[in-house]
Amino acid sequence: MLLIVVTIVATALRSGSSTNSPAAIASVVPSSQLAPNAPPAPLGMATAPGNLVLDVPINHRRITAIVYHGVGTQNVVPLVPLGSQKNAGILNTIAKMLTGAPDGGGGPSYYVDDAGQGPSTGSVDVGAVAGTDVYSPVDGTIASIRPYVIDGRAHGSVIEIQPTSTPADVVTLTNVAPAPGIVVGTTVSAAKTKLGSVVDLSKVLTQELAKFTSDAGNHVHIEVGPAPATNGVFL
């Protein structure tokens, strides 16, 4: 029995990775070697109450890292990641090995950054180089588009989507330059409708995602929260 436990601990130490270890850092791919800007394969990334499923919004071959973190906002709905956590603690890893608990629902692997305020899965950043196409994570309707303002200047847009499956929610995407034809009222389909592209914020601010990659940390930011609604009608 002792041998089994020692073996499990050794395996957990090898498989667990801290956010600062080389295994936790995504390598930079030269632009000439980047995968095509194609739509992502339909794949659930996270769920939220009410059976809302968020699909991966970027082609998986162009993703640098997926990181969940708190945003200190009371109205956000904590997400439930569907993949395996790459920086899970050793006790968590050992518990899963001993119980045979699954790592997730077959979604992409991810990190959790506990540095933010609020629930640690209150939002998710999907990293990719600037200019990478961003697709809708849900079926729904564009409810709002507004500039994303930093220090008085617009850097892309904030796009809000009212999901078809949970119309009392709003899915918010930030750091996106909208594609032509994406306007309020547009019907979108998960992993099919191109919303726009990732904005380059590397010269504007230090992006937390860069702790998990070896690039500037550009990404699309996604949150889920209650829609500003009355009687189920989005305002």
Contacts in CASP RR format, 6 or more apart in sequence:
PFRMAT RR
TARGET T0000
AUTHOR 0000-0000-0000
METHOD contacts of the structure
MODEL  1
MLLIVVTIVATALRSGSSTNSPAAIASVVPSSQLAPNAPPAPLGMATAPG
NLVLDVPINHRRITAIVYHGVGTQNVVPLVPLGSQKNAGILNTIAKMLTG
APDGGGGPSYYVDDAGQGPSTGSVDVGAVAGTDVYSPVDGTIASIRPYVI
DGRAHGSVIEIQPTSTPADVVTLTNVAPAPGIVVGTTVSAAKTKLGSVVD
LSKVLTQELAKFTSDAGNHVHIEVGPAPATNGVFL
8 94 0 8 1.000
8 97 0 8 1.000
8 98 0 8 1.000
9 90 0 8 1.000
9 94 0 8 1.000
11 97 0 8 1.000
12 90 0 8 1.000
12 93 0 8 1.000
12 94 0 8 1.000
12 97 0 8 1.000
13 90 0 8 1.000
15 93 0 8 1.000
16 86 0 8 1.000
16 87 0 8 1.000
16 88 0 8 1.000
16 89 0 8 1.000
16 90 0 8 1.000
16 93 0 8 1.000
17 23 0 8 1.000
17 24 0 8 1.000
17 86 0 8 1.000
17 87 0 8 1.000
18 24 0 8 1.000
18 87 0 8 1.000
19 87 0 8 1.000
19 111 0 8 1.000
19 113 0 8 1.000
19 211 0 8 1.000
19 212 0 8 1.000
20 211 0 8 1.000
24 86 0 8 1.000
24 87 0 8 1.000
24 111 0 8 1.000
24 212 0 8 1.000
25 212 0 8 1.000
25 213 0 8 1.000
25 214 0 8 1.000
26 64 0 8 1.000
26 65 0 8 1.000
26 212 0 8 1.000
26 213 0 8 1.000
26 214 0 8 1.000
26 215 0 8 1.000
27 214 0 8 1.000
28 213 0 8 1.000
28 214 0 8 1.000
28 215 0 8 1.000
31 129 0 8 1.000
34 62 0 8 1.000
34 129 0 8 1.000
35 59 0 8 1.000
35 61 0 8 1.000
35 62 0 8 1.000
36 59 0 8 1.000
37 59 0 8 1.000
37 62 0 8 1.000
37 131 0 8 1.000
37 132 0 8 1.000
37 133 0 8 1.000
38 59 0 8 1.000
38 133 0 8 1.000
39 59 0 8 1.000
39 133 0 8 1.000
39 135 0 8 1.000
39 191 0 8 1.000
39 192 0 8 1.000
39 194 0 8 1.000
40 55 0 8 1.000
40 56 0 8 1.000
40 57 0 8 1.000
40 58 0 8 1.000
40 59 0 8 1.000
40 60 0 8 1.000
40 135 0 8 1.000
40 191 0 8 1.000
41 56 0 8 1.000
41 60 0 8 1.000
41 191 0 8 1.000
42 55 0 8 1.000
42 190 0 8 1.000
42 191 0 8 1.000
43 55 0 8 1.000
43 56 0 8 1.000
43 60 0 8 1.000
43 107 0 8 1.000
43 108 0 8 1.000
43 191 0 8 1.000
44 53 0 8 1.000
44 54 0 8 1.000
44 55 0 8 1.000
44 56 0 8 1.000
44 82 0 8 1.000
44 106 0 8 1.000
44 107 0 8 1.000
45 54 0 8 1.000
45 55 0 8 1.000
45 56 0 8 1.000
45 57 0 8 1.000
45 66 0 8 1.000
45 81 0 8 1.000
45 82 0 8 1.000
45 83 0 8 1.000
45 107 0 8 1.000
45 108 0 8 1.000
45 124 0 8 1.000
45 126 0 8 1.000
45 137 0 8 1.000
46 53 0 8 1.000
46 54 0 8 1.000
46 68 0 8 1.000
46 79 0 8 1.000
46 80 0 8 1.000
46 81 0 8 1.000
46 82 0 8 1.000
46 121 0 8 1.000
46 124 0 8 1.000
47 53 0 8 1.000
47 54 0 8 1.000
47 79 0 8 1.000
47 80 0 8 1.000
47 82 0 8 1.000
48 54 0 8 1.000
48 77 0 8 1.000
48 78 0 8 1.000
48 79 0 8 1.000
48 80 0 8 1.000
48 166 0 8 1.000
48 169 0 8 1.000
48 224 0 8 1.000
49 77 0 8 1.000
49 166 0 8 1.000
50 165 0 8 1.000
50 166 0 8 1.000
51 165 0 8 1.000
51 166 0 8 1.000
52 138 0 8 1.000
52 163 0 8 1.000
52 165 0 8 1.000
52 166 0 8 1.000
52 169 0 8 1.000
52 171 0 8 1.000
52 224 0 8 1.000
53 138 0 8 1.000
53 165 0 8 1.000
53 190 0 8 1.000
54 79 0 8 1.000
54 124 0 8 1.000
54 137 0 8 1.000
54 138 0 8 1.000
54 171 0 8 1.000
54 222 0 8 1.000
54 224 0 8 1.000
55 135 0 8 1.000
55 136 0 8 1.000
55 137 0 8 1.000
55 138 0 8 1.000
55 190 0 8 1.000
55 191 0 8 1.000
56 63 0 8 1.000
56 107 0 8 1.000
56 108 0 8 1.000
56 126 0 8 1.000
56 137 0 8 1.000
56 191 0 8 1.000
57 126 0 8 1.000
57 134 0 8 1.000
57 135 0 8 1.000
57 136 0 8 1.000
57 137 0 8 1.000
57 173 0 8 1.000
57 191 0 8 1.000
57 195 0 8 1.000
57 220 0 8 1.000
57 222 0 8 1.000
58 126 0 8 1.000
58 127 0 8 1.000
58 128 0 8 1.000
58 132 0 8 1.000
58 133 0 8 1.000
58 134 0 8 1.000
58 135 0 8 1.000
58 198 0 8 1.000
58 220 0 8 1.000
59 132 0 8 1.000
59 133 0 8 1.000
60 108 0 8 1.000
62 128 0 8 1.000
62 129 0 8 1.000
62 132 0 8 1.000
63 108 0 8 1.000
63 126 0 8 1.000
63 127 0 8 1.000
63 128 0 8 1.000
64 127 0 8 1.000
64 128 0 8 1.000
64 129 0 8 1.000
64 209 0 8 1.000
64 212 0 8 1.000
64 213 0 8 1.000
64 215 0 8 1.000
64 217 0 8 1.000
64 219 0 8 1.000
65 110 0 8 1.000
65 111 0 8 1.000
65 125 0 8 1.000
65 127 0 8 1.000
65 209 0 8 1.000
65 212 0 8 1.000
65 213 0 8 1.000
66 108 0 8 1.000
66 109 0 8 1.000
66 110 0 8 1.000
66 111 0 8 1.000
66 124 0 8 1.000
66 125 0 8 1.000
66 126 0 8 1.000
66 127 0 8 1.000
67 110 0 8 1.000
67 111 0 8 1.000
67 112 0 8 1.000
67 113 0 8 1.000
67 124 0 8 1.000
67 125 0 8 1.000
67 127 0 8 1.000
67 208 0 8 1.000
67 209 0 8 1.000
67 212 0 8 1.000
67 219 0 8 1.000
68 79 0 8 1.000
68 81 0 8 1.000
68 110 0 8 1.000
68 111 0 8 1.000
68 112 0 8 1.000
68 113 0 8 1.000
68 120 0 8 1.000
68 121 0 8 1.000
68 122 0 8 1.000
68 123 0 8 1.000
68 124 0 8 1.000
68 125 0 8 1.000
69 112 0 8 1.000
69 113 0 8 1.000
69 114 0 8 1.000
69 115 0 8 1.000
69 116 0 8 1.000
69 120 0 8 1.000
69 122 0 8 1.000
69 123 0 8 1.000
69 124 0 8 1.000
69 125 0 8 1.000
69 208 0 8 1.000
70 76 0 8 1.000
70 113 0 8 1.000
70 116 0 8 1.000
70 117 0 8 1.000
70 118 0 8 1.000
70 119 0 8 1.000
70 120 0 8 1.000
70 121 0 8 1.000
70 122 0 8 1.000
70 123 0 8 1.000
71 116 0 8 1.000
71 117 0 8 1.000
71 118 0 8 1.000
71 122 0 8 1.000
71 123 0 8 1.000
71 223 0 8 1.000
72 116 0 8 1.000
72 117 0 8 1.000
72 118 0 8 1.000
73 118 0 8 1.000
73 223 0 8 1.000
75 225 0 8 1.000
75 226 0 8 1.000
76 119 0 8 1.000
76 122 0 8 1.000
76 123 0 8 1.000
76 223 0 8 1.000
76 224 0 8 1.000
76 225 0 8 1.000
77 122 0 8 1.000
77 169 0 8 1.000
77 224 0 8 1.000
77 225 0 8 1.000
77 226 0 8 1.000
78 119 0 8 1.000
78 121 0 8 1.000
78 122 0 8 1.000
79 121 0 8 1.000
79 122 0 8 1.000
79 123 0 8 1.000
79 124 0 8 1.000
79 224 0 8 1.000
80 121 0 8 1.000
81 104 0 8 1.000
81 107 0 8 1.000
81 110 0 8 1.000
81 112 0 8 1.000
81 121 0 8 1.000
81 124 0 8 1.000
82 104 0 8 1.000
82 105 0 8 1.000
82 106 0 8 1.000
82 107 0 8 1.000
82 108 0 8 1.000
83 103 0 8 1.000
83 104 0 8 1.000
83 105 0 8 1.000
83 106 0 8 1.000
83 107 0 8 1.000
83 108 0 8 1.000
83 109 0 8 1.000
83 110 0 8 1.000
84 103 0 8 1.000
84 104 0 8 1.000
84 107 0 8 1.000
84 109 0 8 1.000
84 110 0 8 1.000
85 92 0 8 1.000
85 103 0 8 1.000
85 109 0 8 1.000
85 110 0 8 1.000
85 111 0 8 1.000
85 112 0 8 1.000
86 109 0 8 1.000
86 110 0 8 1.000
86 111 0 8 1.000
87 111 0 8 1.000
87 112 0 8 1.000
88 96 0 8 1.000
88 112 0 8 1.000
95 101 0 8 1.000
96 102 0 8 1.000
96 103 0 8 1.000
110 124 0 8 1.000
111 212 0 8 1.000
112 120 0 8 1.000
112 121 0 8 1.000
113 120 0 8 1.000
113 208 0 8 1.000
113 211 0 8 1.000
113 212 0 8 1.000
114 120 0 8 1.000
115 208 0 8 1.000
122 223 0 8 1.000
123 221 0 8 1.000
123 222 0 8 1.000
123 223 0 8 1.000
124 221 0 8 1.000
124 222 0 8 1.000
125 208 0 8 1.000
125 209 0 8 1.000
125 219 0 8 1.000
125 220 0 8 1.000
125 221 0 8 1.000
125 222 0 8 1.000
126 219 0 8 1.000
126 220 0 8 1.000
126 222 0 8 1.000
127 198 0 8 1.000
127 209 0 8 1.000
127 213 0 8 1.000
127 217 0 8 1.000
127 218 0 8 1.000
127 219 0 8 1.000
127 220 0 8 1.000
128 198 0 8 1.000
128 218 0 8 1.000
128 219 0 8 1.000
128 220 0 8 1.000
129 198 0 8 1.000
129 215 0 8 1.000
129 218 0 8 1.000
130 197 0 8 1.000
130 198 0 8 1.000
130 199 0 8 1.000
130 200 0 8 1.000
130 202 0 8 1.000
130 216 0 8 1.000
130 218 0 8 1.000
131 177 0 8 1.000
131 197 0 8 1.000
131 198 0 8 1.000
131 199 0 8 1.000
131 200 0 8 1.000
132 197 0 8 1.000
132 198 0 8 1.000
133 194 0 8 1.000
133 196 0 8 1.000
133 197 0 8 1.000
134 173 0 8 1.000
134 176 0 8 1.000
134 194 0 8 1.000
134 195 0 8 1.000
134 196 0 8 1.000
134 197 0 8 1.000
134 198 0 8 1.000
134 220 0 8 1.000
135 190 0 8 1.000
135 191 0 8 1.000
135 192 0 8 1.000
135 193 0 8 1.000
135 194 0 8 1.000
135 195 0 8 1.000
136 161 0 8 1.000
136 188 0 8 1.000
136 189 0 8 1.000
136 190 0 8 1.000
136 191 0 8 1.000
136 192 0 8 1.000
136 193 0 8 1.000
136 195 0 8 1.000
137 161 0 8 1.000
137 171 0 8 1.000
137 173 0 8 1.000
137 190 0 8 1.000
137 191 0 8 1.000
137 222 0 8 1.000
138 161 0 8 1.000
138 163 0 8 1.000
138 164 0 8 1.000
138 165 0 8 1.000
138 171 0 8 1.000
138 188 0 8 1.000
138 190 0 8 1.000
139 163 0 8 1.000
139 164 0 8 1.000
139 165 0 8 1.000
139 188 0 8 1.000
139 189 0 8 1.000
139 190 0 8 1.000
140 161 0 8 1.000
140 162 0 8 1.000
140 163 0 8 1.000
140 164 0 8 1.000
140 187 0 8 1.000
140 188 0 8 1.000
140 189 0 8 1.000
141 161 0 8 1.000
141 162 0 8 1.000
141 164 0 8 1.000
141 185 0 8 1.000
141 186 0 8 1.000
141 187 0 8 1.000
141 188 0 8 1.000
142 159 0 8 1.000
142 160 0 8 1.000
142 161 0 8 1.000
142 182 0 8 1.000
142 183 0 8 1.000
142 184 0 8 1.000
142 185 0 8 1.000
142 186 0 8 1.000
142 188 0 8 1.000
143 160 0 8 1.000
143 161 0 8 1.000
143 162 0 8 1.000
143 170 0 8 1.000
143 184 0 8 1.000
143 185 0 8 1.000
143 227 0 8 1.000
143 234 0 8 1.000
144 158 0 8 1.000
144 159 0 8 1.000
144 160 0 8 1.000
144 184 0 8 1.000
145 157 0 8 1.000
145 158 0 8 1.000
145 159 0 8 1.000
145 160 0 8 1.000
145 178 0 8 1.000
145 182 0 8 1.000
145 183 0 8 1.000
145 184 0 8 1.000
146 157 0 8 1.000
146 158 0 8 1.000
147 154 0 8 1.000
147 156 0 8 1.000
147 157 0 8 1.000
147 158 0 8 1.000
148 154 0 8 1.000
148 155 0 8 1.000
148 156 0 8 1.000
148 157 0 8 1.000
148 158 0 8 1.000
148 174 0 8 1.000
148 175 0 8 1.000
148 176 0 8 1.000
148 199 0 8 1.000
149 155 0 8 1.000
150 201 0 8 1.000
150 204 0 8 1.000
150 205 0 8 1.000
151 204 0 8 1.000
155 175 0 8 1.000
155 199 0 8 1.000
155 201 0 8 1.000
155 204 0 8 1.000
156 175 0 8 1.000
156 176 0 8 1.000
156 177 0 8 1.000
156 178 0 8 1.000
156 199 0 8 1.000
157 176 0 8 1.000
157 177 0 8 1.000
157 178 0 8 1.000
158 172 0 8 1.000
158 173 0 8 1.000
158 174 0 8 1.000
158 176 0 8 1.000
159 172 0 8 1.000
159 173 0 8 1.000
159 174 0 8 1.000
159 176 0 8 1.000
159 178 0 8 1.000
159 182 0 8 1.000
159 195 0 8 1.000
160 170 0 8 1.000
160 171 0 8 1.000
160 172 0 8 1.000
160 173 0 8 1.000
161 170 0 8 1.000
161 171 0 8 1.000
161 172 0 8 1.000
161 173 0 8 1.000
161 188 0 8 1.000
162 169 0 8 1.000
162 170 0 8 1.000
162 171 0 8 1.000
162 227 0 8 1.000
162 234 0 8 1.000
163 169 0 8 1.000
163 171 0 8 1.000
167 227 0 8 1.000
167 229 0 8 1.000
167 232 0 8 1.000
167 234 0 8 1.000
168 226 0 8 1.000
168 227 0 8 1.000
168 229 0 8 1.000
168 232 0 8 1.000
169 224 0 8 1.000
169 225 0 8 1.000
169 226 0 8 1.000
169 227 0 8 1.000
170 224 0 8 1.000
170 225 0 8 1.000
170 226 0 8 1.000
170 227 0 8 1.000
170 228 0 8 1.000
170 234 0 8 1.000
171 222 0 8 1.000
171 223 0 8 1.000
171 224 0 8 1.000
171 225 0 8 1.000
172 222 0 8 1.000
172 223 0 8 1.000
172 224 0 8 1.000
172 225 0 8 1.000
173 195 0 8 1.000
173 220 0 8 1.000
173 221 0 8 1.000
173 222 0 8 1.000
174 220 0 8 1.000
174 221 0 8 1.000
174 222 0 8 1.000
174 223 0 8 1.000
175 198 0 8 1.000
175 199 0 8 1.000
175 201 0 8 1.000
175 218 0 8 1.000
175 219 0 8 1.000
175 220 0 8 1.000
175 221 0 8 1.000
176 195 0 8 1.000
176 196 0 8 1.000
176 197 0 8 1.000
176 198 0 8 1.000
176 199 0 8 1.000
176 220 0 8 1.000
177 196 0 8 1.000
177 197 0 8 1.000
177 198 0 8 1.000
177 199 0 8 1.000
178 195 0 8 1.000
178 196 0 8 1.000
179 194 0 8 1.000
179 195 0 8 1.000
179 196 0 8 1.000
179 197 0 8 1.000
182 194 0 8 1.000
182 195 0 8 1.000
182 196 0 8 1.000
186 193 0 8 1.000
187 193 0 8 1.000
188 195 0 8 1.000
198 218 0 8 1.000
198 219 0 8 1.000
198 220 0 8 1.000
199 218 0 8 1.000
200 216 0 8 1.000
200 218 0 8 1.000
201 207 0 8 1.000
201 216 0 8 1.000
201 218 0 8 1.000
202 216 0 8 1.000
202 217 0 8 1.000
202 218 0 8 1.000
207 216 0 8 1.000
207 217 0 8 1.000
207 218 0 8 1.000
207 219 0 8 1.000
209 217 0 8 1.000
209 218 0 8 1.000
209 219 0 8 1.000
210 216 0 8 1.000
210 217 0 8 1.000
227 234 0 8 1.000
227 235 0 8 1.000
228 234 0 8 1.000
228 235 0 8 1.000
229 235 0 8 1.000
END
